[in-house]
């Protein structure tokens, strides 16, 4: 055991270093605001838009409608920055997206897989579908309608999270009766990444309706979601509470927020600290719009080169799907989804959960007891709002290993939930 004075000294030193490091980040982000506006004007003929200016909520409402404004997160324009508060970047425009939605940004990747959606005039989400192998026949010789399951992935992920883990482990009886939909959410994977979209919960749910529920004429379905996808699943389930049979939430980032304090959620999930590294990375990408864009410019725009380098050094022909998914987005889509869904969505979740509870939808929650990304208290928060929810805490599991490494057990649990709800 370390002496108490040594612990206090280490904590004070860590806090002092953190203050200095994040002060430097504040300065760099302010400088990059100016540089990106210059380069946006140089390459696109107009200055780029950002959230660095001093804009009050009333001014934001002049840009978007009242309904969409309710979906926006205050973390977009109320993140504290010492140099922004001093007015050094007050000339930067806030919340005005003047870019065309059908044109790739100069700082985004222009490879075929990243811009292929531009050739899709309907702008539908990318789906991986597992059809029933042999549909059941009723007594009057009619084909029995298949059960439907919609899978929603988490932040910086894709449909591969489910297609590579759950789909191969589906049991034979279930594979004959169930139709599975794994979705690339709007702005991620191979799905559209429009620049004129604010990636609110409403945007995400409407695209799922447009790409899955309506074209496939789903009259009932189960929902399975991980991390950020849980918030979208809850919003979708509340909107279609009469169609949803069950909802399984894996590590849901839910913090009750009756007063709509999305800044509190940002502090909870991305507090500005140097340690642990996962928290430091989250804070870096969540608090600094322009530093985050730099990271995306280096990694996402050049993802093919980085993938080639990783394959070269690891001697692997195919990379793990999670490695590939990390760069399959744009800064615009990731930035707005992070703030408008994860942070801003908190103010809507309690109402949505109450709707789900009143509708009698079966809610199952799974969480790892060693999750450092989303604390276990989030799952307990859901049970407080929906007392009938079943919460399963998996020992020695973190944010990813709650599924990865235990795919068969996880899939078996899903099948039990679906069977109980049917």
N, C-alpha and C positions, 0 to 999 in steps of 0.2 A: 504493500500500500504506500502511495506517495503521500508525503506530508501535506497538510491542508494549505499551507502557505505556498507550496510549489504548484498546486493545482490552480490557486487563485492567480499566481503569477503567469502561468501558462495561458489561462483564460484571458487575462488582461493583454498579454502580448498578442494573442490571436485576434482579439478585438481591435487592437491598435493597427496591426498589419492589414486587417480587413478594411478598416477605415481608409488607410492610405491607398490600397489597391483599388477599391471601388471609387475613390475620389479621382484616381488616374483614369479609370474607365469612364467616369462622367465627362472628363475633359476630352478624351479621345472620341467619345460619341458625339460631342458637340462639334468637334473639328470635322468628323466624317459627315455630319449633316450638311455642312457647307460643300464638302468635296463631292458628295453624291448628287447634290442639286446641280453642281457644275457639270458633272459627267452625264447626268440625265438630260440636261439641256443640250450638251454637245452631241450625244448619240441619238437622241429622240426628238430634239427640237423644242422641248419644253422642260421646265424644272420638275423634278420628281415631287411626289407628295409624301409627307411624313407627319408625325404627331408631336413635333417639337415646339410648336408655337403655343402661345398662351390663349387657349380657347375655352370658353365656358360652355356648359351644357346647352345653353340657349342658342349659341352660335352653331353648335354641332347639329341642332335640330333644323337649322336652316338648310343643311346639306342633305339630310336623310329625313324620311317621314317619321311621324311620332311612333308608329308601330316598330319600325326598324331601330329607332333610337332606343327603345326599351330593350332591344336585344344587344346593344353596344355595351362594352365594358368600360368603366371609367379608368381602368388601368391603362388604356390606350393613351390617354392624354393627361393623366394625373400622377404618373410615375415621377418621383422626385429626382431632380438632377441639379446639383449646385449651380452649374453654369447656365442651365436653362432658367433657373430662378433669378439669376443675375441679368437675364434678358439678352444674353449673348447670341442666342439662336432664335430670338423672338420673331425674326422675319420669315421663318420657315412656315409654310402653309400646313394647316392641320386638318386631317380627316377629309380632304378633298381629293378624291381619286379621279384625276383627269385623264387617265390612260385608257385606251381602248381595250376591251376585254378579249378581243380576238387577236391580239398581237403579243408576241413573246418579248419580255423585257430584255434589254441588252445584257444585263448581269445574270440572267437565267440561262440554263442549259438549252441548247437548240438542237440536240440530237433527236433522231426519229422517234424514239420511245417517249421522250419528254414533250414533244409538240404534236404527236400523232392525233391528239384529241382535237386539234384545230381543224382537221379535215372532217370531223363529225359535226354536222350542222345541228344535230339534235342535242349535243352535249350531254349524253347519258353517262352514268358512272360505269366503270369497268367492273365486270362481275366474273366470278368463278363459280360455276353452277355444277352441283352433283345431282344428277337426275335419279329418280327411283329405278332400281335395276329391273324389278318386275312388279308393277302395281297390282294391288289386291283386287280380286273380283268379288262383287257382291252376289247375293243369292239370286237376284234377277239378271245376272250375267252382265252387269255394268261395271265399268272400271271405277274402283273406289278412289276418291280424290286423295291426293298425297298430302301428308302433313308438310308444312313449310317452316323452315328455320332461316332467319336472317342473322348473319354474323357481322359484327362491327369491330374493327380493330382500334388500337390506341394511337397515341401521338407518334409521329414519325414511323409509321408502320404501314402495312397494306393487307390485302386479302390473303397473302401468303401466310400470315400469322395463323390463320385457321386452315387454309388449304393444305399446308405442309404438316400440320399437327393433328387436328381433329379428324379431317376427312379420311385419312388413311386408316384410322382406328375405329371407324364406325362399324358396328356389328352387322352381320349379314341380315338379320330380321329387320333392323332399322333401315338399312340401305335399300330395302325393297319397298319401304313405305314413305320414306321422307325425302323431300327435295330441299337441298341445302344451297343457300346463297351466301357466298363470301364477297364482301363489297370493298372496293377501294374507295374510301370516302373522298368527298370533294376536295381537291387540292393535293391529293396524295396518290402514290403509286402511278397507275396508268390512267387515272380519272382526270377530267378537265381541271385546269388550274387558272381560271379566268382572273384577270387583273381588276375588273370592275366589280368584284364580289367582296363583301366584308366577312364572309365565312361565319355567319351567325348560326345559332342553333336552328333558326328558321330556314336558312339556306341549306343546311345539311339535311334536315328532315324532308324538305320539299324535293331535293334531288333523289332521295331514297324512294319517295313516293313516285316520282316521275320515272325512275329507272327500274324499280322492282315491283312495288305494290300495284300500281295501275296497269303496266303492260302485261304482267303475269296474272292479273285479276285475282289477287290473293284475298280470300274471304276469311282467312285465319292464319296466324303464324306465331312461332316462338321467336324470342330474341335472345341472342348471346352476345355479350360485349366485354371488352377489356379496357381498363383505364379510361382515357378520355372518351372512348366510344360508349362507355356506360352513360354519360350525360346525354349523348345523342339518343341512345336507346330509351332512356327514361322519357325524354321529350316526345319521341315517336310513339311510345307506349301510351302516354297520356292522351295524345291526339287520337289514337286508334285503340282506346281501351277496350272496346267491344270486340275487336278482332284479335287482340293479343292473348294467347293462352298461357304463356309463361315468359318470364324475363330472368336471365341469369347474368349477374353482374360480377365481373372479376376485377378486384382492386379498384372500386369506384372512387374517384376523387371528389367526394361530396362533403361540403361544409355548409351547415345551415346558415342562411343569410337573409333573414326576414327584412332587414333594412337595406338590402342590395349592396352591401359593402364588399365589392369585388377586390378592393385593395387588400382586405384582410386575407382573402384566399391567396392572393399573390404572395403575401408575406408567409403564409403557411406552407405553400408548396415550393416557393422559390426565394426563401429568405436570403439576403445578401451575406453569405458566409463563405469562408475559404474551405471549410471542411464540414462534412465529407465532400468528396469530389463530385458526387452526383448532384448534391445541392448547389455546389459552386457552378457546375455546368448549367443547371436549370436557371439559376439567378442571372448568369451571364447572358443567356439567350433570351430571357424573359424581360429583363430590365432595359437592355440596350438595343434599341431598334437598328441602329446603323452598324454597330459592332457585329450584331447577329447577321446583318446583310453581308458583311465582309466574310464571315465564316461560310455562308451559303455560296458566295461568289467563288471562294477558293475550293470548297468541297463539292457542293451540288453541281455547279456549272462544269466542273471537271471530273465528274464522278466516273466516267469511263476510264480516265487515266489512273485515278486512284484504285479502281477495281483491278486494273491490269497490274499495278504495282503490288497490291496485296496478294494477287494470285502468284506473282513471280516469287515473292519472298516466302509464301506459305506452301508453295508447290501444290496448290489446289486448282483443279480445273473449274470447279463450281464453288462459289462463295455461299456462306450461310445466308438464308433469306433476310435475316435481320440486318446483316451488314449491307445488303443491297438496298433495303428499304430506307435506311438512314438518310439517303441523299435524294430520294425520289419525291421531291416537293420543291416549291419555290419559297423564297423568303416571305413573300406576300401571303401565300396560303398558310404557311406554318405560323407566322406572326399573328395573323388575325384569328386563326383557329385557337391558338393558345389563349389569347386574351378574351375573345368573344364567347368561346365555348367553355373552357376550363374555369376562367375567372368570372366572366360576366354571366355564365350560365347558373352560377350559384344562387342568384336572386330569384330564379325561376323554378329551381328543383323542388322546393318544399311543396309548392302548389301542384306540381306534376305528380309527385309521389302520393299526395293525398288523393288525387284523381285515380291513380293506379290502385291504391288501397281500397277505396270505395267501390271500385269496379270488381274487386275480388281477384285480381290477377295474381297468380302465384309468383312470388319474388324469392329468388335464391341468390345469396351473396357468397363469394369465395374470396378469401384474402390470405396472404402469407404473413406469418407473424414477424418476419424479418424484412418486411418491405420498407425500404428507406426512401422510396419515391412518393408513395401515398401511404400515410399512416393508417394503422388498423382502426383508429377512432372513426375514420370515414365510414367504414362498414357498420360500426355500432350506431353512427348517426342515422343511417338508413333504417335500422331496426327500430330506433326511437320514433321515427316518422311513420313507418309501416310495421307495427308490432308483429304482424303475421309473417314477416320476412324471415327466412331461414338463413342464418349466418354460419358459415363453415370456415374456421381458422385453420390453415394448413401449417403445421409445425415445420421449422427450418426452411421455409420457402420465402423468396423475395418477390419483387415485382414481376420478374420474368419466369423464375423457376416455379411459381405457383401453377404454371402450365407446362413449360419446357422441362423435360426430364420425367414428367409424370403424365404423359399424354394419354395413355390407356386408362388410368384411373380417372382422369379428368373427363374423358369422353364417356366413360361408364356412368359417371355422376350426371352428365347432361342427359343421357338416355333415360335415367331414372326420373329426372325432373320432367322430361317430355311425356313419359308414360303416365306419370301421376297427374299431369295436367290435361291429358287427353280423355 
